[in-house]
Amino acid sequence: IGHPEIFPLLLSAKTQEIFNCRPDEDVTEENCFKCIKKEDIIQDLKTRAKASDFHPLKKVILEYPGEEILVVFDPNLQYGQNFYMIASEEAKENLLQSLAAVEEREETEEENIEETLEIHKPWVSLGSEKEVEEESLKERDTKIKYKISRARRKFGAPITFTDKNASDDKDSYAECTAYEDDTFSIKLTERDVGVQIVPKLREASTQTKWTYPKNASTQYCPRQLSNEAKAESLSSEKLKEFLTAVHIRMEMALQQNEIMNVFFDDWNALAKDQEEGKPDVYLKEYQSLTDVQYLKNRTISCVRWHPTIYGIIALSSGEQPSDEEQVNLFNKSLLHQSVILLWSFFDPLCLQLVLKAPEDIYCFQFNPSDPNIIAGGCVDGQVVLWDISKHETKLENTVPVVEETTDSAEGEPRAVARVPEVIPGLIPHMQVQQSSIEPPLVRPCAASSMPYTHTKPATDVHWLPRSSEDNQKGGTSEHRGENNLQLVTCSPDCSILFWDIPSIEHRESFLSQKIKEERRSHMPPDVSDTDEDLDLSWKPLIKINLRERDNDTEYGPTRMNLKELQYRYKHSGKAKSLSAVRTPIKETPYTEMSTSSSKNLEVLENISIDFFVGNEDGEVVYSNWKMKIDTNSAKPHSQKYTLHTETINTLQQSPFFKDIFLSIGSQKFAIWKEGVTNGPILQSSCSAGRYTAGQWSLTRPGVFFIGRDNGNIDIWDLLKKTHEPSHFQNISKSIITFISPSSASAEQHFLAVSDNLGVLHILEICQTLCHPLSNE
């Protein structure tokens, strides 16, 4: 109607309540306009979508240049609806100025009237009181008075109610006549109607299009050639060229027909492979281990299997983080010792070894090259080493040597080595004697220097094999020295530290029996050795700070996984003693290698490393870190992915794919692929409880296990389901704290599951979860 900037708008009662524009309350005929923020309208469009009253004008609202949109109340329905919207800043300003001018005019008129009344002469009565009195309403009819009384004797008398027909007594008849109620004659101007949106009906056809018909003919009788024509065709050059061009392809086709059966039905074979024998998926309880002395009121923080000796499993414990037991926390820390316990399947009632630690161990790892070396990270950030080479024979002797017996059903030899219970007939006599003796106590052979170690708990430990090094001529050669392995640790203090391994001579001199005997000779027999004799001169080689200098962003890593490590060594050419090697480390501990042997000092010349990190905020950070010692410059390249809402407790590389990683934290898990920068290739929906631990299967690429806070183990088989676990099983009444799988043999696979109550459950994995399918 001549106003293109005005758009009629029908606002329902719910929309009026959301934006505070209810008629006769928030807006009236006098104050008829309301300014609504454009962001609030866009948020309403996102929340209610097509159910929003602003949806018909969505395009106009998004293109509106201003921050506030003027909505005007239209009680007279001038534009057809109860409200209208002004979609231009110029019209908005004109309307607001006109309304302001009207208000100023009204205020000016009121002020003029008040001034006129003040200037006017005093009022003098001219007889108008009589007219007012005549016009006033006066009651002329006499009111009728009624008095209702009751005899005094009937006060408080009991009342009895009876039923009778109204026709029996005329006085008790009461007529209720119908009358017209004005309440129900009000016309409805607005209605709240629920509307369901359904997809549009669309018709489509799949028939082929009709083409233009045309006449065609087919020869159905063969054309016979004469002998002369046949001989001429067979001897022609055209036929020879054709046979030369196609005979190679013909030979390949004939060979393929001989090699494989072209009539084999692949679909039927695939269905048989998946449907053939569906055994139940389960985790069978094999053993449960706990210790009253070391694990009472404690939680198990880390579990590791011995890499080479069958049946040996190690675990560490820590304080339970429950709120109810915080009253006497200091006294409890004095009663409990910080240790790593080594158990054996075949003697579950007796500990094999006890590794003493200065503080509670958060994580530890066996050295894959030399399992006698164990590295652990403490809750105070210290890194500790143990050497159990003197007790290796004891651990190997715990496995019972039993002659193989033949199973009559299958005809295969099997060793009677599974001893879930202590039975005197199956355990050697030597073990029965050892179970009554206290287990050997092993003290650490080296500990990190406190000024150069982590300031927060060391949450992850990894051993890195030094595969090869670049020599001066550009070739590669195997490094077979004593320190052929490096140790990597991370902590929420935003640091990743690289360590070398002290030499055997240094460890033996440190743990010499003479020093031990001298210290013990000055101590009472009932007092154990303290950790004052620890070698605290061990310092890291390299330190990586996970901080962004531009915006001061810190990444506190709780789990890490190193993808690739490359470095080169520069030989100094002069032999240095132990003191000469240790001296520069105090000044620059992160740029020179700390070695205690008499070999030449090797300096890391340039380092390049790719690693994944999971931090406390639930973020997965992929970093490509490169540093040159000569220029002392680092060039990190990091990518951050935010998926989890809490601390990441698991970040593990797949045993079958080097570029596939599993991350678990809070109520989600995700599978990442290196090189895919737009997020995970698979992520779970939000679960009801929390995921607390997880591990890949060692034998099936598509299977992994996840522990929950309700004591359940979720078994995920990606070949069957990707939206939910294929099976779950309750293991404990408490929180699952750690999961560690082990492949003892081709037919026997175990899963170690620890809980918050200090109990270690050894579960035997069924054959369905151990043997991969043909197409896995």
DAZI-V159954 format. One record per pair of residues at least 12 apart in sequence whose ideal C-beta (glycine too) atoms are under 10 Angstrom apart, sorted by the first residue. I is the first residue (numbers start at 0). J is the second residue. Records with the same first field share a line. If there is no record, write none. Layout:
I: J / J
This chain:
0: 77 / 78 / 79
2: 78 / 83 / 85 / 90
3: 86 / 87 / 90
4: 59 / 84 / 85 / 86 / 87 / 88 / 89 / 90 / 91 / 93 / 94
5: 71 / 73 / 77 / 78 / 83 / 84 / 85 / 86 / 87 / 90 / 94
6: 55 / 56 / 59 / 60 / 70 / 78 / 80 / 82 / 83 / 84 / 85 / 86
7: 55 / 56 / 73 / 76 / 77 / 78 / 79 / 80 / 81 / 82 / 83 / 84
8: 52 / 53 / 55 / 56 / 70 / 71 / 73 / 78 / 79 / 80 / 81 / 82 / 83 / 84
9: 52 / 55 / 79 / 80 / 81 / 82 / 83 / 189
10: 22 / 52 / 53 / 70 / 72 / 80 / 81 / 82 / 84 / 189
11: 50 / 51 / 52 / 81 / 189 / 190 / 191 / 192
12: 189 / 190 / 191
13: 47 / 50 / 51 / 52 / 191
14: 43 / 47 / 50 / 51 / 52 / 53 / 82
15: 33 / 52 / 72 / 81 / 82 / 189
17: 35 / 39 / 43 / 46 / 47 / 51 / 52
18: 33 / 35 / 36 / 39 / 40 / 43 / 52 / 53 / 70
19: 33 / 35
20: 32 / 33 / 35 / 70 / 71 / 72 / 81 / 82
21: 33 / 72
22: 72 / 73 / 74 / 81 / 82 / 189
23: 72 / 74
25: 72
26: 70 / 71 / 72 / 74 / 82
27: 72 / 74
28: 72 / 73 / 74 / 75
29: 98 / 101 / 102 / 105
30: 72 / 98 / 102
31: 70 / 71 / 72 / 73 / 74 / 82 / 94 / 98
32: 69 / 70 / 71 / 72 / 82 / 85 / 91 / 94 / 95 / 98
33: 67 / 68 / 69 / 70 / 71 / 72 / 82
34: 65 / 66 / 67 / 68 / 69 / 70 / 91 / 95
35: 53 / 60 / 67 / 68 / 69 / 70 / 84
36: 65 / 66 / 67 / 68
37: 60 / 61 / 63 / 64 / 65 / 66 / 67 / 68
38: 66 / 67
39: 67 / 68
40: 52 / 53 / 56 / 57 / 60 / 61 / 63 / 67 / 68 / 70 / 84
41: 53 / 57 / 60 / 61
43: 60
44: 56 / 57 / 60 / 61
48: 196
49: 194 / 196
50: 193 / 194 / 196
52: 80 / 82
53: 68 / 70 / 84
56: 68 / 84 / 86
59: 84 / 86 / 87
60: 84 / 86
62: 86
63: 84 / 85 / 86 / 87 / 88 / 91
64: 86 / 87 / 88
65: 86 / 87 / 88 / 91 / 92
67: 88 / 91
68: 84 / 85 / 86 / 91
69: 83 / 84 / 85 / 86 / 87 / 88 / 90 / 91 / 92 / 94 / 95
70: 82 / 83 / 84 / 85
71: 83 / 84 / 85 / 91 / 94 / 98
76: 188
81: 188 / 189
268: 773
269: 773 / 774
272: 772 / 773 / 774
273: 718 / 719 / 772 / 773 / 774
276: 767
277: 767
278: 765 / 766 / 767 / 768
279: 726 / 765 / 767
280: 702 / 714 / 716 / 719 / 725 / 726 / 727 / 728 / 764 / 765 / 767 / 768
281: 714 / 726 / 728 / 762 / 763 / 764 / 765 / 767 / 768
282: 704 / 712 / 714 / 726 / 728 / 730 / 749 / 750 / 752 / 760 / 762 / 763 / 764 / 765 / 768
283: 728 / 749 / 750 / 761 / 762 / 763 / 764 / 765
284: 419 / 728 / 730 / 760 / 761 / 762 / 763
285: 344 / 417 / 419 / 747 / 749 / 750 / 751 / 760 / 761 / 762 / 763 / 764
286: 312 / 342 / 344 / 347 / 417 / 418 / 419 / 420 / 749 / 751 / 759 / 760 / 761 / 762 / 763
287: 347 / 419 / 730 / 731 / 752 / 758 / 759 / 760 / 761 / 762
288: 312 / 314 / 340 / 342 / 343 / 344 / 347 / 348 / 350 / 751 / 753 / 757 / 758 / 759 / 760 / 761
289: 342 / 347 / 753 / 754 / 756 / 757 / 758 / 759 / 760
290: 314 / 316 / 338 / 340 / 342 / 348 / 350 / 353 / 757 / 758 / 759
291: 757
292: 335 / 336 / 338 / 340 / 350 / 353 / 437
293: 314 / 315 / 316 / 335 / 336 / 337 / 338 / 339 / 340 / 350 / 353 / 757
294: 314 / 316 / 335 / 338 / 340 / 753 / 756 / 757 / 758 / 759
295: 316 / 331 / 334 / 335 / 756 / 757
296: 316 / 318 / 319 / 321 / 324 / 331 / 334 / 335 / 756 / 757
297: 315 / 316 / 317 / 318 / 319 / 331 / 335 / 359 / 755 / 756 / 757
298: 316 / 317 / 318 / 319 / 320 / 321 / 359 / 733 / 734 / 736 / 737 / 753 / 754 / 755 / 756 / 757 / 758
299: 314 / 315 / 316 / 317 / 340 / 735 / 736 / 737 / 751 / 752 / 753 / 754 / 755 / 756 / 757 / 758 / 759
300: 314 / 315 / 316 / 317 / 318 / 359 / 360 / 361 / 362 / 363 / 378 / 456 / 736 / 737 / 753
301: 313 / 314 / 315 / 316 / 317 / 339 / 360 / 361 / 362 / 363 / 364 / 375 / 376 / 459 / 460 / 736 / 737 / 739 / 753
302: 314 / 315 / 363 / 692 / 736 / 737 / 738 / 739 / 741 / 751 / 752 / 753 / 759 / 761
303: 315 / 339 / 341 / 362 / 363 / 364 / 365 / 373 / 375 / 737 / 739 / 741 / 751
304: 365 / 739 / 740 / 741 / 742 / 743 / 749 / 751
305: 341 / 343 / 351 / 365 / 370 / 373 / 387 / 394 / 741
306: 364 / 365 / 366 / 367 / 368 / 369 / 370 / 741
307: 365 / 367 / 369 / 370 / 371 / 391 / 394 / 395
308: 341 / 343 / 351 / 370 / 391 / 394 / 395 / 397 / 398
309: 343 / 344 / 345 / 395 / 397 / 398 / 416 / 741 / 743 / 744 / 747
310: 342 / 343 / 344 / 345 / 346 / 347 / 351 / 394 / 397 / 398 / 399 / 416 / 417 / 418 / 741 / 743 / 749 / 761
311: 341 / 342 / 343 / 344 / 345 / 351 / 352 / 365 / 370 / 394 / 395 / 397 / 398
312: 340 / 341 / 342 / 343 / 344 / 351 / 739 / 741 / 749 / 751 / 759 / 761
313: 339 / 340 / 341 / 342 / 351 / 352 / 354 / 363 / 364 / 365 / 373 / 375 / 387 / 739 / 751
314: 338 / 339 / 340 / 341 / 342 / 360 / 363 / 737 / 739 / 751 / 753 / 757 / 759
315: 337 / 338 / 339 / 340 / 354 / 356 / 359 / 360 / 361 / 362 / 363 / 375 / 376 / 377 / 737 / 753
316: 335 / 336 / 337 / 338 / 339 / 340 / 359 / 360 / 736 / 753 / 757
317: 335 / 337 / 358 / 359 / 360 / 361 / 377 / 378 / 456 / 736 / 757
318: 331 / 332 / 335 / 337 / 359 / 378
319: 331 / 733 / 734 / 755 / 756 / 757
320: 734 / 755
321: 733 / 755
332: 358 / 359
335: 359
336: 353 / 355 / 356 / 359 / 440 / 527
337: 354 / 355 / 356 / 357 / 358 / 359 / 360 / 375 / 377 / 378 / 383 / 530
338: 350 / 352 / 353 / 354 / 355 / 356 / 359 / 360 / 438 / 440 / 441
339: 352 / 353 / 354 / 355 / 356 / 360 / 363 / 373 / 375 / 383 / 385 / 387 / 441 / 443
340: 352 / 353 / 354 / 438 / 759
341: 353 / 354 / 373 / 387 / 390 / 393 / 394 / 397 / 438 / 439 / 441
342: 397 / 438 / 759 / 761
343: 393 / 394 / 396 / 397 / 398 / 399 / 418 / 430
344: 397 / 398 / 399 / 416 / 417 / 418 / 419 / 743 / 749 / 761
345: 397 / 398 / 399 / 401 / 416 / 417 / 418 / 419 / 421 / 425 / 426 / 427 / 430
346: 397 / 398 / 399 / 418 / 421 / 426 / 427 / 430 / 431 / 433 / 434
347: 418 / 419 / 420 / 421 / 434 / 759 / 761
348: 420 / 421 / 426 / 430 / 431 / 434 / 435
349: 397 / 421 / 430 / 431 / 432 / 433 / 434 / 435 / 436 / 437 / 438
350: 433 / 434 / 437 / 438 / 439
351: 387 / 390 / 393 / 394 / 396 / 397 / 430 / 433 / 438 / 439
352: 373 / 385 / 387 / 390 / 393 / 394 / 438 / 439 / 440 / 441
353: 437 / 438 / 439 / 440 / 441
354: 373 / 375 / 383 / 385 / 387 / 439 / 440 / 441 / 442 / 443
355: 383 / 385 / 440 / 441 / 442 / 443 / 527 / 528 / 530
356: 375 / 376 / 377 / 378 / 381 / 383 / 385 / 442 / 443 / 446 / 530
357: 377 / 379 / 381 / 383 / 442 / 443 / 446 / 529 / 530 / 531 / 533
358: 375 / 376 / 377 / 378 / 379 / 380 / 381 / 383 / 456 / 530
359: 375 / 377 / 378 / 379 / 456
360: 373 / 375 / 376 / 377 / 378 / 381 / 383 / 456 / 457 / 460
361: 375 / 376 / 377 / 378 / 379 / 380 / 456 / 457 / 458 / 459 / 460 / 490 / 557
362: 374 / 375 / 376 / 377 / 456 / 457 / 458 / 459 / 460 / 461 / 488 / 489 / 558 / 737
363: 375 / 376 / 377 / 383 / 385 / 457 / 460
364: 376 / 459 / 460 / 461 / 462 / 486 / 487 / 488
365: 387 / 462
366: 384 / 386 / 462 / 464 / 484 / 486 / 500
367: 462 / 463 / 464 / 484
368: 462 / 464 / 465 / 483 / 484
369: 386 / 388 / 462 / 481 / 483 / 484 / 500
370: 387 / 388 / 391 / 394
371: 385 / 386 / 387 / 388 / 389 / 390 / 391 / 394
372: 384 / 385 / 386 / 387 / 388 / 444 / 462 / 484 / 486 / 500 / 506
373: 385 / 386 / 387 / 441 / 443 / 444 / 460
374: 443 / 445 / 457 / 460 / 461 / 462 / 484 / 486 / 487 / 488 / 498 / 500
375: 443 / 446 / 457 / 460 / 488
376: 447 / 452 / 453 / 456 / 457 / 458 / 459 / 460 / 486 / 488 / 489 / 490
377: 446 / 447 / 452 / 453 / 456 / 457
378: 455 / 456 / 457 / 458
379: 449 / 452 / 453 / 454 / 455 / 456 / 457
380: 447 / 449 / 452 / 453 / 454 / 455 / 456 / 457 / 458 / 488 / 490 / 491 / 492 / 494 / 496
381: 443 / 446 / 447 / 448 / 449 / 452 / 453 / 456 / 457 / 488 / 530 / 533 / 535 / 537
382: 443 / 445 / 446 / 447 / 448 / 452 / 453 / 457 / 460 / 486 / 488 / 490 / 496 / 498 / 537 / 539
383: 442 / 443 / 444 / 445 / 446 / 447 / 457 / 530 / 533 / 537
384: 443 / 444 / 445 / 446 / 447 / 486 / 498 / 500 / 501 / 506 / 534 / 537
385: 441 / 442 / 443 / 444 / 445
386: 441 / 442 / 443 / 444 / 445 / 501 / 503 / 506 / 507 / 509 / 510
387: 439 / 441 / 444
388: 503 / 506
389: 439 / 441 / 510
390: 438 / 439 / 441
393: 429 / 433 / 438 / 439
396: 427 / 429 / 430 / 433
397: 426 / 427 / 429 / 430 / 433
398: 414 / 416 / 418 / 427 / 430
399: 414 / 415 / 416 / 417 / 418 / 425 / 426 / 427 / 429 / 430
400: 414 / 416 / 427
401: 414 / 415 / 416 / 418 / 425 / 427
402: 414 / 415
403: 415 / 416
411: 746
413: 744 / 746 / 747
414: 744
416: 743 / 744 / 747
417: 743 / 747 / 763
418: 430
419: 761 / 763
421: 434
440: 527 / 528
441: 510
442: 510 / 515 / 527 / 528 / 529 / 530 / 532 / 533
443: 509 / 510 / 530 / 532 / 533 / 534
444: 501 / 503 / 505 / 506 / 507 / 509 / 510 / 533 / 534 / 537
445: 498 / 500 / 501 / 505 / 506 / 509 / 510 / 533 / 534 / 535 / 536 / 537 / 595
446: 530 / 533 / 534 / 535 / 536 / 537
447: 486 / 488 / 496 / 498 / 533 / 534 / 535 / 536 / 537 / 538 / 539
448: 534 / 535 / 536 / 537 / 538 / 539 / 584 / 585 / 588 / 593
449: 535
450: 535 / 538 / 585 / 588
451: 496 / 535 / 536 / 537 / 538 / 539 / 542 / 584 / 585 / 588 / 589
452: 488 / 490 / 492 / 494 / 496 / 498 / 535 / 537 / 538 / 539
453: 488 / 489 / 490 / 491 / 492 / 493 / 494 / 495 / 496 / 539 / 542
454: 490 / 491 / 492 / 493 / 494
455: 490 / 491 / 492 / 493 / 494 / 555 / 557 / 615
456: 490 / 491 / 492 / 557
457: 488 / 489 / 490 / 491 / 492 / 494 / 496
458: 488 / 489 / 490 / 491 / 492 / 555 / 556 / 557 / 558 / 559 / 613 / 615 / 646 / 647 / 648
459: 487 / 488 / 489 / 490 / 495 / 556 / 557 / 558 / 559 / 560 / 612 / 613 / 650
460: 486 / 487 / 488 / 489 / 498 / 559
461: 485 / 486 / 487 / 488 / 489 / 495 / 559 / 560 / 561 / 610
462: 484 / 485 / 486 / 487 / 500
463: 484 / 485 / 486 / 487 / 497 / 498 / 561 / 564 / 608
464: 478 / 483 / 484 / 485 / 564
465: 477 / 478 / 479 / 480 / 482 / 483 / 484 / 485 / 499 / 564 / 566 / 568
466: 478 / 483 / 564 / 565
467: 565
468: 565 / 566 / 567 / 568 / 601
469: 565 / 566 / 567 / 568 / 569 / 604 / 605
470: 567 / 568 / 570
471: 567 / 569 / 570
478: 568 / 601
480: 500 / 502 / 594 / 596 / 598 / 601
481: 499 / 500 / 501 / 502 / 503 / 504 / 505 / 594 / 595 / 596 / 598
482: 498 / 499 / 500 / 501 / 502 / 592 / 593 / 594 / 595 / 596 / 598 / 601
483: 500
484: 498 / 499 / 500
485: 497 / 498 / 499 / 500 / 540 / 541 / 564 / 566 / 592
486: 498 / 499 / 500 / 539 / 540
487: 539 / 541 / 543 / 559 / 561 / 564 / 608 / 610
488: 539 / 556 / 559
489: 543 / 545 / 555 / 556 / 557 / 558 / 559 / 561 / 610 / 612 / 613 / 614
490: 555 / 556 / 557
491: 553 / 554 / 555 / 556 / 557 / 614 / 615 / 646
492: 544 / 545 / 553 / 555 / 556
493: 543 / 544 / 545 / 546 / 552 / 553 / 554 / 555 / 556 / 612 / 614
494: 539 / 542 / 543 / 544 / 545 / 546 / 555 / 556
495: 539 / 541 / 542 / 543 / 544 / 545 / 556 / 559 / 561 / 608 / 610 / 612 / 622 / 624
496: 538 / 539 / 540 / 541 / 542 / 543 / 589
497: 539 / 540 / 541 / 542 / 543 / 564 / 566 / 589 / 592 / 603 / 606 / 608
498: 537 / 538 / 539 / 540 / 541 / 593
499: 537 / 538 / 539 / 540 / 592 / 593 / 594 / 595 / 601
500: 537 / 593 / 594 / 595
501: 534 / 536 / 537 / 593 / 594 / 595 / 596
502: 577 / 594 / 595 / 596 / 597 / 598
503: 595 / 596
504: 577 / 595 / 596 / 597
505: 534 / 536 / 537 / 577 / 594 / 595 / 596
506: 534 / 595
508: 534 / 577 / 595
509: 532 / 533 / 534 / 536 / 595
510: 532 / 534
514: 532
515: 528 / 532
518: 531 / 532
534: 595
536: 577 / 581 / 584 / 585 / 593 / 595
537: 584 / 593 / 595
538: 581 / 584 / 585 / 588 / 589 / 591 / 593
539: 584 / 588 / 589 / 593
540: 584 / 588 / 589 / 590 / 591 / 592 / 593 / 594 / 602 / 603 / 606
541: 566 / 588 / 589 / 590 / 592 / 603 / 606 / 608 / 624 / 626 / 628
542: 588 / 589 / 590
543: 556 / 589 / 606 / 608 / 610 / 612 / 622 / 624 / 626 / 633 / 635
544: 633 / 635
545: 559 / 610 / 612 / 614 / 620 / 622 / 624 / 635 / 637
546: 635
547: 635 / 637 / 639
548: 635
552: 618 / 620 / 637 / 639
553: 614 / 615 / 616
554: 612 / 613 / 614 / 615 / 616 / 618 / 620 / 622 / 637 / 639
555: 612 / 613 / 614 / 615 / 616 / 618 / 646
556: 610 / 611 / 612 / 613 / 614 / 615 / 618 / 620 / 622 / 647 / 650
557: 612 / 613 / 614 / 615 / 616 / 617 / 646 / 647 / 648 / 649 / 650 / 664
558: 611 / 612 / 613 / 614 / 619 / 646 / 647 / 648 / 649 / 650 / 651 / 662 / 663 / 664
559: 610 / 611 / 612 / 613 / 614 / 620 / 622 / 650
560: 609 / 610 / 611 / 612 / 613 / 621 / 650 / 651 / 652 / 660 / 661 / 662
561: 608 / 609 / 610 / 611 / 612 / 652
562: 608 / 609 / 610 / 611 / 621 / 622 / 623 / 652 / 657 / 658 / 660 / 673
563: 607 / 608 / 609 / 610 / 623 / 657 / 673
564: 606 / 607 / 608 / 609 / 610
565: 605 / 606 / 607 / 608 / 609 / 625
566: 603 / 604 / 605 / 606 / 607 / 608 / 626 / 628
567: 601 / 602 / 603 / 604 / 605 / 606 / 607 / 628
568: 592 / 599 / 600 / 601 / 602 / 603 / 604
569: 600 / 601 / 602 / 603 / 604 / 605 / 628 / 629
570: 598 / 599 / 600 / 601 / 602
571: 591 / 599 / 600 / 601 / 602
572: 599 / 600
573: 599 / 600
574: 596 / 597 / 598 / 599 / 600
575: 594 / 597 / 598 / 599 / 600
576: 595 / 597
577: 594 / 595 / 596 / 597
579: 600
580: 592 / 593 / 594 / 595 / 596 / 597 / 598 / 600
581: 593 / 594 / 595
583: 600
589: 603
590: 602 / 603 / 626 / 628 / 631
591: 603 / 628
602: 628 / 629
603: 626 / 627 / 628
604: 627 / 628 / 629
605: 625 / 626 / 627 / 628 / 629 / 630
606: 624 / 625 / 626 / 627 / 628 / 633
607: 623 / 624 / 625 / 626 / 627 / 634
608: 622 / 623 / 624 / 625 / 626 / 635
609: 621 / 622 / 623 / 624 / 625 / 636 / 673
610: 622 / 623 / 624 / 650
611: 638 / 640 / 650 / 651 / 652 / 660 / 662 / 671 / 673
612: 637 / 639 / 647 / 650
613: 643 / 646 / 647 / 648 / 649 / 650 / 660 / 662 / 663 / 664
614: 639 / 643 / 646 / 647 / 650 / 664
615: 645 / 646 / 647 / 664
616: 639 / 641 / 643 / 644 / 645 / 646 / 647 / 664
617: 640 / 641 / 642 / 643 / 644 / 645 / 646 / 647 / 662 / 664 / 665 / 667
618: 639 / 640 / 641 / 642 / 643 / 647 / 662 / 664
619: 638 / 639 / 640 / 641 / 642 / 643 / 647 / 650 / 660 / 662 / 664 / 669 / 671 / 678 / 679
620: 637 / 638 / 639 / 640 / 641
621: 636 / 637 / 638 / 639 / 640 / 660 / 671 / 673 / 674 / 676
622: 635 / 636 / 637 / 638 / 639
623: 635 / 636 / 637 / 638
624: 636 / 637
638: 676
640: 662 / 669 / 671 / 676 / 677 / 678 / 679
641: 678
642: 662 / 664 / 665 / 667 / 668 / 669 / 671 / 678 / 679 / 682 / 683
643: 662 / 663 / 664 / 665 / 666 / 667 / 668 / 669 / 682 / 690
644: 664 / 665 / 666 / 667 / 685
645: 664 / 665 / 666 / 667 / 689 / 690
646: 664 / 665
647: 662 / 663 / 664 / 665 / 668 / 669
648: 662 / 663 / 664 / 665 / 689 / 690 / 691 / 692 / 693 / 706 / 736 / 737
649: 661 / 662 / 663 / 664 / 668 / 690 / 691 / 692 / 693 / 694 / 695 / 703 / 705 / 706 / 737 / 738
650: 662 / 663 / 664 / 671 / 693
651: 663 / 693 / 694 / 695 / 703
652: 671 / 673 / 695
653: 670 / 672 / 695 / 696 / 700 / 701 / 703
654: 694 / 695 / 696 / 697 / 698 / 699 / 700 / 740 / 742
655: 695 / 696 / 697 / 698 / 699 / 700 / 701 / 771 / 775
656: 672 / 673 / 695 / 700
657: 673
658: 671 / 672 / 673 / 674 / 675
659: 671 / 672 / 673 / 680 / 681 / 695 / 700
660: 672 / 673 / 679 / 695
661: 679 / 681 / 693 / 694 / 695 / 703 / 705 / 715
662: 679 / 682 / 693
663: 683 / 689 / 690 / 691 / 692 / 693 / 694 / 703 / 705 / 706
664: 689 / 690 / 691 / 693
665: 685 / 686 / 689 / 690 / 691
666: 683 / 684 / 685 / 686 / 687 / 688 / 689 / 690 / 707 / 708
667: 679 / 682 / 683 / 684 / 685 / 686 / 689 / 690
668: 681 / 682 / 683 / 686 / 690 / 693 / 703 / 705 / 713 / 715
669: 681 / 682 / 683
670: 682 / 683 / 703 / 715 / 717 / 721
681: 717 / 721
683: 705 / 713 / 715 / 721 / 722 / 723 / 724
684: 722 / 723
686: 705 / 707 / 713 / 723 / 724
687: 707 / 709
688: 707 / 708 / 709 / 710 / 711 / 713 / 734
689: 706 / 707 / 708 / 709 / 734
690: 705 / 706 / 707 / 708 / 713 / 735
691: 705 / 706 / 707 / 708 / 709 / 710 / 734 / 735 / 736 / 737 / 738 / 754 / 755
692: 704 / 705 / 706 / 707 / 708 / 712 / 734 / 735 / 736 / 737 / 738 / 739 / 752 / 753
693: 705 / 706 / 707 / 712 / 713 / 715 / 735 / 737 / 738
694: 706 / 737 / 738 / 739 / 740 / 750 / 751 / 752
695: 740
696: 714 / 715 / 716 / 740 / 742 / 748 / 750 / 764 / 768 / 769 / 771
697: 740 / 741 / 742 / 748 / 750 / 764 / 769
698: 740 / 742 / 745 / 748 / 764 / 768 / 769 / 770 / 771
699: 716 / 717 / 718 / 748 / 764 / 767 / 768 / 769 / 770 / 771 / 772 / 775
700: 717 / 718 / 771 / 775
701: 715 / 716 / 717 / 718 / 719 / 721 / 771 / 772 / 775
702: 714 / 715 / 716 / 717 / 718 / 719 / 725 / 740 / 764 / 767 / 768 / 769 / 771 / 775
703: 715 / 716 / 717 / 724 / 738 / 740
704: 724 / 728 / 735 / 738 / 739 / 740 / 750 / 752 / 762 / 764 / 768
705: 724 / 727 / 735 / 738
706: 730 / 731 / 734 / 735 / 736 / 737 / 738 / 752 / 753 / 754
707: 727 / 729 / 730 / 734 / 735
708: 733 / 734 / 735 / 736 / 755
709: 727 / 729 / 731 / 732 / 733 / 734 / 735
710: 728 / 729 / 730 / 731 / 732 / 733 / 734 / 735 / 752 / 754 / 755 / 756
711: 724 / 727 / 728 / 729 / 730 / 731 / 735
712: 724 / 726 / 727 / 728 / 729 / 730 / 731 / 735 / 738 / 750 / 752 / 760 / 762
713: 725 / 726 / 727 / 728 / 735
714: 726 / 727 / 728 / 750 / 764 / 765 / 767 / 768
715: 727
716: 767 / 768 / 772 / 775
717: 775
718: 771 / 772 / 774 / 775
725: 767 / 768
726: 765 / 767 / 768
728: 762
730: 750 / 752 / 753 / 754 / 758 / 760 / 762
731: 752 / 753 / 754 / 755 / 756 / 758 / 760
732: 754 / 755 / 756 / 758
733: 753 / 754 / 755 / 756 / 757 / 758
734: 753 / 754 / 755 / 756
735: 752 / 753 / 754 / 755 / 760
736: 752 / 753 / 754 / 755 / 756 / 757 / 759
737: 751 / 752 / 753 / 754 / 759
738: 750 / 751 / 752 / 753 / 762
739: 751 / 752 / 753 / 759
740: 752 / 762 / 764 / 768
741: 761 / 764
742: 764 / 769
743: 763
745: 769 / 770
746: 766 / 769 / 770
747: 763 / 764 / 766 / 769
748: 762 / 763 / 764 / 765 / 766 / 768 / 769 / 770
749: 761 / 762 / 763 / 764
750: 762 / 763 / 764 / 768
